[in-house]
Amino acid sequence: MLELAIKLLLSYLLGSLNGSLIIGKFSGVDIRSVGSGNAGGTNALRTQGVWFALGVMVIDVAKGFLPAWLFPSLGLPGIPPDPEISRTWLMLGCGGAAVVGHCYPVWFDFAGGKGAATTIGMLIAVAPGLLLPGLAVFAGTLVLSGFVGLATMLSVTAMPLVLWFRDEPGSEPTVIALSLLALFIIYMHRSNIVRMARGEENRMRKVMLFGRRRRNDRD
């Protein structure tokens, strides 16, 4: 249990290194004070531009990938690997802890992003075969609705369903972990759900197939 606790803590701390807030420190901008106020990649793209958002994406994806890929097999001085802990569960746990760290970063007053990019990084390590169907759902939802938050929620929901329908041997832990992660990501997007219900959510009309631009819409 000590190995598990330490590696989950390290994963959370690494996940707390929020890309938009780190780059914002060097750029002299607090991303939480502009746009939607969210410290995530979408707000970074809308308010700071492509290159700022690209740097944010690299950091946030990497911090989801590294804990899930590296930490399960990483030896800890004086602490032998616990044979009762499945390496699969440890990989999923470390990736999930990094996502929680991104959303509630201890280094930045527990005010972070919504976990999408860090989840992508985790998936690259634990289930890369789900990236393509997840991306397809995201892209399809985005071009039809223009809602980034909705596209993210449907995408993370689709991935454990795809894995469940595939019924691959040994996939049960990943299905369970990704289902819990999908619920967490949906919870993090609760404000988006409220705005969509009120008709107040911003759309990315530039990417929509059937959307008309309006002056009062912020892309």
N, C-alpha and C positions, 0 to 999 in steps of 0.2 A: 504493500500500500504506500510505502514511503516513496518508492520509485514513481508510482502513479501521481502522487500529490506534487512532487517536485516538478515532474515534466508538464503536468497541467498548469502549474503556476508559471513556469518558464514560457509556455505557449501563450498564456494570457498576457504576460508582460510584453512579449514580442508583438502580439496582436495589438497592444495598446499604443504602439508606435504609429500613429495615424498619419498617412501620407499627406493629406491636404493640410494638416496643421503643421507638419514638419516643413514642407515646402513653403507654406505661408509664412513661417518664421523668417525664412531667408528672403521672401519677397515683400515682407512688411505688411501682410494682410492677414487678418483673422477671418477665415472662411465662414465662421459662425456668425459674423456680423454683416454678411452680405447675402443677397439672394434669398433663398429659402431658410438660410441659417443652419443648414445641415452640413456636417463636415465629411461629405462623401464626394464621389467622383462626378455625379450628375451636377451638383451645385457648383463644383469646381469648373466643369466644362462651361456651364452657362455664364458664370461670372468672371472667370479668369482666362478662358481660352483653351485651345487644344493642347498646347505644349505643357501648360500647367497641369491639365487633367491627365495627360499621358504620364507624367512623372508620378502623379498620385496613384494612377493605376498600377504602375510597376511596383511601387512600394507595397500597396495594399494586396496585390496578388502574391507577391513574394512572401509576405509574412503569413499568408495562409498556407502556402506550399511548404515552406521550410519546416515548421513544427511537425506537420503530418508526415513528411518524407524523412526527416533527419532524426527527430527526437525519439521515436520508438526504438531505434537500434543504437542510440547514443549511450555509451557507458558513463555511469556516474561514479566518481571516485568514492570508494568505500561502501557503495550501495549496489549489491548484485541484482541482476534482473529478476523480477518476481515471476516465477514459473506459472503462477495462478492467473496472471493477467494476460489475456490474449493480445498478441501484437496488433491484430486487426482492430480490436477495441481501443487499444492505446493510440493507434494512428488516428482513428476517428475522434477520440477524445481530445487529442492534442490539436487537431484541426478545428474542432468545435470551440475549444477554449480560445484559440486565436480569433475566431469570429466574434465571440463575446467580448474579447479585449478590444477589438476594433469598434464595437458599438458602445462599450462602456470603458473607455481608456483611463486607467488610473493616472497616467501622466497628464491628462488634459481634462481634469475635473469630471470625468465619467461622461463627457458629452462628445460622442464620436459620430460615425456614419451609420449606415443601415446594413452593412455586412455583405453586400453583393460581390464586390471585387475579392474580398478575402475568402468568400465561399468558393469562387472560381479557383483561387490558388489551392485551396484544400482539395477540390475535385481533381485537379491536375495530378495530385499525389495519390488519391485513394480510388478514384473511379473516372479516369480520363475518357472512357467510352461514353459517359453521360454528357460530355460537353457539347457534342454536336446536336443531339436532340434538345438539350436545354437551350442552346443558341437558336435553334429553329423556332422553338416556342416563343422565345424572347423577341426575335426579329419579327415573326408573324404578328404577335400582339402589338408590337410597337408601330408597325406600318399601318395596321388597321385602326388602332385607337389613339396613338400618339402619347400614351401614358407610360412613362418609364417605370413608375412604381408598380403598375398593374402587370407590365411585361416581366418585371423581376419576380413578383409573387407567383405568377403562373409558371414561370420557368423553374423556380426552385420546387414548386409543387409537382411539376411533371417528372422531374428526374427520379425520385424514389418510386413513382408509379411505373416508369419505364423499366427500372431495374426489377421491380416486383413482377411485371408481366414477362420479363425475360426468364425469370425463375432459374437463375444460374446457381449452381451448387455453392454454398458458403456465402451467399449474398445477404442473408438475413440481417447480420449486424449492420451492414451498410444501409439497407432499406430502413431499418429502425432509426439509425442515427440521422440519415438525411430527412426522414419524415419529421423528426423532432426539430432539426435545423430549419426546415421549411416553415414550421409553426412559429419558430423564433423570428425568422425573417419577416413573416406576415405581421407579427406583433410589432416589429420595428417600423413597419409601414402603416401603422394604424392611422397616423395623421393623414396619409395619402388617401386612405379609404374614406375618411370623413370628408375630405375635400372633394373627392369624386362624387360622393353621395350628394353633396351640396352644389355640384356643378362648378366648383371653384378651382379644380386641379389644373395646372398648366399642362398643355400638350406640346409635344415637339412636332409642330405641323410641317416642318421642312421635310420630315421623313415619311409623312402619311401619304397613302395612296389616294385617299378620297377626302382629304381635309382642305378646307378653304382657310387661308390666312385671314386673321382678323386683327385690327389694330390694337385691341386690348388684350391679345394673347401674347405672353412672353415666351419666346422660344429658347 
